Amino acid sequence: MLQLAIAVLIVLTGSALCSGSEAAVLSVSLIQARQLAHSRRGAALALQRIRENINRPISTMVILNNIFNIVGSVVIGRMAADLFDDAMLGVFSGVLTFLIIVFGEILPKTLGTRYSVPIALAIAIPLMGLTWVLTPLVWLLEKVTSPFTQGSQGPTTNEAEIQLLARIGYQEGLIEDNEADMIQRVFRLNDITANDLMTPRVALTYLHGDDTLAEAKDEILNSQHSRIVVIDDSVDRVTGVALRSELLTAMVAGKYDAAITSLARPVQFVPEVQRADRLLKIFRSSREHLVVVLDEYGGVSGVVTLEDVLEELTGEIVDETDRNVDLQALARLRRRQLLRKQQVDNADYGSSG
C-alpha cells in the first residue's frame, strides 16, 4: 500500500510540474520574455530563447507529461490490481482519474497562468537541459508534425493590440489618461493627411516678394504668425517663407528698402494626400517648420506647420499671441460669409435688372 501511495504521489507531482510549467511558459508573451532578457540574467535569457523557439520546449513538456500520465497510470494500475478486488479497483481508478484531473491538470495550469513569470524563470534553464537530453525524440516529433506547422510566423503584435493594451492599462491605473490618449493619437497620424491639417489658403497671411519692408510694415506688425508665406504675383506662386522675427530685426536695423524676397527662406511643397507621420519626418529632416500644400493641379491649397502635426498628438496648442485658435474653422466661416455675400450680390443684381 505504501508503494502504491508513493507511486500515486510521483505521478501527480510529475504531471502537475509538467502542466504548470507548460501553462507558465505559454502565458509569458514573447514581448515579456524580451523585456525580462534586458536584465541579462541567465534564466531570463534562457526564457527568451524558449519563447523564440517554443516548439521544442513544448514537445519536451508534452512528452514528459504523457510519460507520467500514461506510463504512471499503467504502473499504478498493475499495483492496484494486486491489492484490490474488481469493485475496489473500479473505485480506485475513478478516484485516481479525479486526482489527476484536479491536481495534475486544472490546479497546476491555473497557478502556472497566474504566476507565469516567476515559474517560467524558475524552470527555464532546467527545461532547456531536458530539451537537449530529449533532442532525438523531439526531432522525430518535429518531423512528424512539420507538415501541419509549416508556414511563416505572424507578427509578435499589431496596432490594434497595442491600442487595446493602452486602454486596458488606463482602466487598470497603470498609465495616466493623457498617456493613453497620446498613444491612441500616435496611431492616427498615418490616417490623417496634409489636407486635414492645413490652414486653407483663404486664411493664409502672405507678403508679396517684390514689396519692401517699408511697404509691408503694417502687415508684418499685425501678423500673428511667426512664419509668413512669400508669394510672387499670386497665392499659387509661393516663392518662400519669411520669419517674422528676421523681418522685424531688419526693420530695427533700418533696412526698410530691402525686398521681402531677399529675406525669405526656401520652402518645401507637399501634396494634399501626404500623411501626417511622413510630414513629421519631413519637418525633422528639413529642419523647417512650415510646408506649402499643393492640390492635384499644382495650386496652393494651404500650409501645414510642425505645430499642426504636434497638435494631433498633444491636443490644441495655444499661446498668448493666438487670436484665432482654430484657423481651419475660421477659414470655413470665411467661406460661408463669402458665399452669402455672393448670393446677396446676385439677388441685388437680379432685382435691379
Contacts in CASP RR format, 6 or more apart in sequence:
PFRMAT RR
TARGET T0000
AUTHOR 0000-0000-0000
METHOD contacts of the structure
MODEL  1
MLQLAIAVLIVLTGSALCSGSEAAVLSVSLIQARQLAHSRRGAALALQRI
RENINRPISTMVILNNIFNIVGSVVIGRMAADLFDDAMLGVFSGVLTFLI
IVFGEILPKTLGTRYSVPIALAIAIPLMGLTWVLTPLVWLLEKVTSPFTQ
GSQGPTTNEAEIQLLARIGYQEGLIEDNEADMIQRVFRLNDITANDLMTP
RVALTYLHGDDTLAEAKDEILNSQHSRIVVIDDSVDRVTGVALRSELLTA
MVAGKYDAAITSLARPVQFVPEVQRADRLLKIFRSSREHLVVVLDEYGGV
SGVVTLEDVLEELTGEIVDETDRNVDLQALARLRRRQLLRKQQVDNADYG
SSG
1 83 0 8 1.000
3 79 0 8 1.000
4 76 0 8 1.000
4 79 0 8 1.000
4 80 0 8 1.000
4 83 0 8 1.000
7 72 0 8 1.000
7 75 0 8 1.000
7 76 0 8 1.000
7 79 0 8 1.000
8 76 0 8 1.000
8 96 0 8 1.000
8 99 0 8 1.000
10 68 0 8 1.000
10 72 0 8 1.000
11 68 0 8 1.000
11 69 0 8 1.000
11 72 0 8 1.000
11 73 0 8 1.000
11 76 0 8 1.000
11 100 0 8 1.000
12 99 0 8 1.000
12 100 0 8 1.000
12 103 0 8 1.000
12 104 0 8 1.000
14 64 0 8 1.000
14 65 0 8 1.000
14 68 0 8 1.000
14 104 0 8 1.000
15 65 0 8 1.000
15 68 0 8 1.000
15 69 0 8 1.000
15 100 0 8 1.000
15 104 0 8 1.000
15 105 0 8 1.000
15 108 0 8 1.000
16 103 0 8 1.000
16 104 0 8 1.000
16 107 0 8 1.000
16 108 0 8 1.000
17 108 0 8 1.000
18 61 0 8 1.000
18 62 0 8 1.000
18 64 0 8 1.000
18 65 0 8 1.000
18 68 0 8 1.000
19 65 0 8 1.000
19 104 0 8 1.000
19 105 0 8 1.000
19 108 0 8 1.000
19 109 0 8 1.000
20 108 0 8 1.000
20 109 0 8 1.000
20 111 0 8 1.000
20 112 0 8 1.000
20 119 0 8 1.000
21 61 0 8 1.000
21 112 0 8 1.000
21 119 0 8 1.000
21 120 0 8 1.000
21 123 0 8 1.000
21 127 0 8 1.000
22 58 0 8 1.000
22 61 0 8 1.000
22 62 0 8 1.000
22 65 0 8 1.000
22 109 0 8 1.000
23 108 0 8 1.000
23 109 0 8 1.000
23 110 0 8 1.000
23 112 0 8 1.000
23 113 0 8 1.000
23 116 0 8 1.000
24 112 0 8 1.000
24 113 0 8 1.000
24 115 0 8 1.000
24 116 0 8 1.000
24 117 0 8 1.000
24 119 0 8 1.000
24 120 0 8 1.000
24 123 0 8 1.000
25 47 0 8 1.000
25 50 0 8 1.000
25 51 0 8 1.000
25 54 0 8 1.000
25 57 0 8 1.000
25 58 0 8 1.000
25 61 0 8 1.000
25 116 0 8 1.000
25 120 0 8 1.000
25 123 0 8 1.000
25 124 0 8 1.000
25 127 0 8 1.000
26 54 0 8 1.000
26 58 0 8 1.000
27 112 0 8 1.000
27 113 0 8 1.000
27 116 0 8 1.000
27 120 0 8 1.000
28 47 0 8 1.000
28 51 0 8 1.000
28 116 0 8 1.000
28 117 0 8 1.000
28 120 0 8 1.000
29 51 0 8 1.000
29 156 0 8 1.000
30 51 0 8 1.000
30 52 0 8 1.000
30 156 0 8 1.000
31 156 0 8 1.000
31 157 0 8 1.000
32 117 0 8 1.000
33 44 0 8 1.000
33 47 0 8 1.000
33 48 0 8 1.000
33 50 0 8 1.000
33 51 0 8 1.000
33 52 0 8 1.000
34 48 0 8 1.000
36 44 0 8 1.000
36 47 0 8 1.000
36 48 0 8 1.000
36 117 0 8 1.000
36 121 0 8 1.000
37 44 0 8 1.000
37 45 0 8 1.000
37 47 0 8 1.000
37 48 0 8 1.000
38 44 0 8 1.000
41 121 0 8 1.000
42 124 0 8 1.000
42 125 0 8 1.000
43 121 0 8 1.000
43 122 0 8 1.000
43 124 0 8 1.000
43 125 0 8 1.000
44 121 0 8 1.000
44 124 0 8 1.000
46 124 0 8 1.000
46 125 0 8 1.000
46 127 0 8 1.000
46 128 0 8 1.000
47 120 0 8 1.000
47 121 0 8 1.000
47 124 0 8 1.000
49 128 0 8 1.000
50 57 0 8 1.000
50 124 0 8 1.000
50 127 0 8 1.000
50 128 0 8 1.000
55 142 0 8 1.000
55 149 0 8 1.000
56 131 0 8 1.000
56 138 0 8 1.000
56 142 0 8 1.000
57 127 0 8 1.000
57 128 0 8 1.000
57 131 0 8 1.000
59 134 0 8 1.000
59 138 0 8 1.000
59 141 0 8 1.000
59 142 0 8 1.000
60 127 0 8 1.000
60 130 0 8 1.000
60 131 0 8 1.000
60 134 0 8 1.000
60 138 0 8 1.000
61 127 0 8 1.000
63 134 0 8 1.000
63 137 0 8 1.000
63 138 0 8 1.000
63 141 0 8 1.000
64 130 0 8 1.000
69 100 0 8 1.000
73 96 0 8 1.000
73 100 0 8 1.000
76 96 0 8 1.000
77 89 0 8 1.000
77 93 0 8 1.000
80 89 0 8 1.000
80 92 0 8 1.000
80 93 0 8 1.000
81 89 0 8 1.000
84 90 0 8 1.000
84 91 0 8 1.000
84 92 0 8 1.000
111 119 0 8 1.000
112 119 0 8 1.000
131 138 0 8 1.000
159 187 0 8 1.000
162 183 0 8 1.000
162 187 0 8 1.000
163 183 0 8 1.000
163 184 0 8 1.000
163 187 0 8 1.000
166 175 0 8 1.000
166 179 0 8 1.000
166 180 0 8 1.000
166 183 0 8 1.000
166 184 0 8 1.000
167 180 0 8 1.000
167 184 0 8 1.000
169 175 0 8 1.000
169 180 0 8 1.000
170 176 0 8 1.000
170 177 0 8 1.000
170 179 0 8 1.000
170 180 0 8 1.000
182 313 0 8 1.000
182 314 0 8 1.000
185 312 0 8 1.000
185 313 0 8 1.000
185 314 0 8 1.000
185 315 0 8 1.000
186 313 0 8 1.000
188 312 0 8 1.000
189 275 0 8 1.000
189 276 0 8 1.000
189 277 0 8 1.000
189 280 0 8 1.000
189 309 0 8 1.000
189 312 0 8 1.000
189 313 0 8 1.000
190 275 0 8 1.000
190 276 0 8 1.000
190 277 0 8 1.000
191 275 0 8 1.000
192 275 0 8 1.000
192 276 0 8 1.000
192 312 0 8 1.000
193 272 0 8 1.000
193 273 0 8 1.000
193 274 0 8 1.000
193 275 0 8 1.000
193 276 0 8 1.000
194 270 0 8 1.000
194 271 0 8 1.000
194 272 0 8 1.000
194 273 0 8 1.000
194 274 0 8 1.000
194 275 0 8 1.000
194 276 0 8 1.000
194 279 0 8 1.000
194 291 0 8 1.000
194 293 0 8 1.000
194 304 0 8 1.000
195 272 0 8 1.000
195 273 0 8 1.000
195 293 0 8 1.000
195 301 0 8 1.000
196 276 0 8 1.000
197 276 0 8 1.000
197 279 0 8 1.000
197 304 0 8 1.000
197 308 0 8 1.000
197 309 0 8 1.000
197 312 0 8 1.000
198 272 0 8 1.000
198 293 0 8 1.000
198 301 0 8 1.000
198 302 0 8 1.000
198 303 0 8 1.000
198 304 0 8 1.000
198 308 0 8 1.000
198 328 0 8 1.000
199 302 0 8 1.000
199 303 0 8 1.000
199 304 0 8 1.000
199 305 0 8 1.000
199 308 0 8 1.000
199 327 0 8 1.000
199 328 0 8 1.000
199 331 0 8 1.000
200 301 0 8 1.000
200 302 0 8 1.000
200 327 0 8 1.000
200 328 0 8 1.000
200 331 0 8 1.000
201 235 0 8 1.000
201 300 0 8 1.000
201 301 0 8 1.000
201 302 0 8 1.000
202 331 0 8 1.000
202 334 0 8 1.000
202 335 0 8 1.000
202 338 0 8 1.000
203 327 0 8 1.000
203 328 0 8 1.000
203 330 0 8 1.000
203 331 0 8 1.000
203 334 0 8 1.000
204 229 0 8 1.000
204 235 0 8 1.000
204 300 0 8 1.000
204 302 0 8 1.000
204 303 0 8 1.000
205 219 0 8 1.000
205 223 0 8 1.000
205 224 0 8 1.000
205 225 0 8 1.000
205 228 0 8 1.000
205 229 0 8 1.000
206 228 0 8 1.000
206 229 0 8 1.000
206 230 0 8 1.000
206 231 0 8 1.000
206 235 0 8 1.000
206 238 0 8 1.000
207 216 0 8 1.000
207 219 0 8 1.000
207 220 0 8 1.000
207 228 0 8 1.000
207 229 0 8 1.000
207 230 0 8 1.000
207 231 0 8 1.000
207 242 0 8 1.000
207 260 0 8 1.000
208 216 0 8 1.000
208 230 0 8 1.000
208 231 0 8 1.000
208 232 0 8 1.000
208 260 0 8 1.000
209 230 0 8 1.000
209 231 0 8 1.000
209 232 0 8 1.000
209 239 0 8 1.000
209 259 0 8 1.000
209 260 0 8 1.000
209 261 0 8 1.000
209 264 0 8 1.000
210 232 0 8 1.000
210 259 0 8 1.000
210 260 0 8 1.000
210 261 0 8 1.000
211 259 0 8 1.000
211 260 0 8 1.000
212 256 0 8 1.000
212 257 0 8 1.000
212 258 0 8 1.000
212 259 0 8 1.000
212 260 0 8 1.000
213 220 0 8 1.000
213 247 0 8 1.000
213 250 0 8 1.000
213 251 0 8 1.000
213 255 0 8 1.000
213 256 0 8 1.000
213 257 0 8 1.000
213 258 0 8 1.000
213 260 0 8 1.000
213 263 0 8 1.000
214 256 0 8 1.000
214 257 0 8 1.000
216 247 0 8 1.000
216 260 0 8 1.000
217 251 0 8 1.000
217 256 0 8 1.000
220 228 0 8 1.000
220 244 0 8 1.000
220 247 0 8 1.000
220 248 0 8 1.000
220 251 0 8 1.000
223 244 0 8 1.000
224 321 0 8 1.000
224 322 0 8 1.000
224 323 0 8 1.000
224 324 0 8 1.000
225 244 0 8 1.000
226 243 0 8 1.000
226 244 0 8 1.000
226 245 0 8 1.000
227 241 0 8 1.000
227 242 0 8 1.000
227 243 0 8 1.000
227 244 0 8 1.000
227 289 0 8 1.000
227 290 0 8 1.000
227 305 0 8 1.000
228 241 0 8 1.000
228 242 0 8 1.000
228 243 0 8 1.000
228 244 0 8 1.000
228 247 0 8 1.000
229 238 0 8 1.000
229 240 0 8 1.000
229 241 0 8 1.000
229 267 0 8 1.000
229 290 0 8 1.000
229 292 0 8 1.000
229 303 0 8 1.000
230 238 0 8 1.000
230 239 0 8 1.000
230 240 0 8 1.000
230 241 0 8 1.000
230 242 0 8 1.000
230 260 0 8 1.000
230 261 0 8 1.000
230 264 0 8 1.000
231 237 0 8 1.000
231 238 0 8 1.000
231 239 0 8 1.000
232 238 0 8 1.000
232 239 0 8 1.000
235 300 0 8 1.000
236 298 0 8 1.000
236 299 0 8 1.000
236 300 0 8 1.000
238 267 0 8 1.000
238 269 0 8 1.000
238 292 0 8 1.000
238 300 0 8 1.000
239 261 0 8 1.000
239 264 0 8 1.000
239 267 0 8 1.000
240 261 0 8 1.000
240 264 0 8 1.000
240 265 0 8 1.000
240 266 0 8 1.000
240 267 0 8 1.000
241 264 0 8 1.000
241 265 0 8 1.000
241 267 0 8 1.000
241 288 0 8 1.000
241 290 0 8 1.000
242 260 0 8 1.000
242 263 0 8 1.000
242 264 0 8 1.000
242 265 0 8 1.000
243 265 0 8 1.000
246 263 0 8 1.000
247 260 0 8 1.000
247 263 0 8 1.000
250 258 0 8 1.000
250 263 0 8 1.000
265 288 0 8 1.000
267 288 0 8 1.000
267 290 0 8 1.000
267 291 0 8 1.000
267 292 0 8 1.000
268 282 0 8 1.000
268 286 0 8 1.000
268 288 0 8 1.000
268 291 0 8 1.000
268 292 0 8 1.000
269 291 0 8 1.000
269 292 0 8 1.000
269 293 0 8 1.000
269 294 0 8 1.000
270 279 0 8 1.000
270 282 0 8 1.000
270 291 0 8 1.000
270 292 0 8 1.000
270 293 0 8 1.000
270 294 0 8 1.000
270 304 0 8 1.000
271 293 0 8 1.000
271 294 0 8 1.000
271 296 0 8 1.000
272 293 0 8 1.000
272 294 0 8 1.000
272 295 0 8 1.000
272 296 0 8 1.000
272 301 0 8 1.000
274 282 0 8 1.000
274 293 0 8 1.000
276 309 0 8 1.000
276 312 0 8 1.000
279 291 0 8 1.000
279 304 0 8 1.000
279 309 0 8 1.000
280 306 0 8 1.000
280 309 0 8 1.000
282 291 0 8 1.000
283 289 0 8 1.000
283 291 0 8 1.000
283 306 0 8 1.000
283 309 0 8 1.000
289 305 0 8 1.000
289 306 0 8 1.000
289 307 0 8 1.000
290 303 0 8 1.000
290 304 0 8 1.000
290 305 0 8 1.000
290 306 0 8 1.000
291 303 0 8 1.000
291 304 0 8 1.000
292 300 0 8 1.000
292 302 0 8 1.000
292 303 0 8 1.000
293 300 0 8 1.000
293 301 0 8 1.000
293 302 0 8 1.000
293 303 0 8 1.000
293 304 0 8 1.000
294 300 0 8 1.000
294 301 0 8 1.000
295 301 0 8 1.000
307 317 0 8 1.000
310 317 0 8 1.000
311 317 0 8 1.000
316 325 0 8 1.000
316 326 0 8 1.000
318 325 0 8 1.000
324 330 0 8 1.000
END
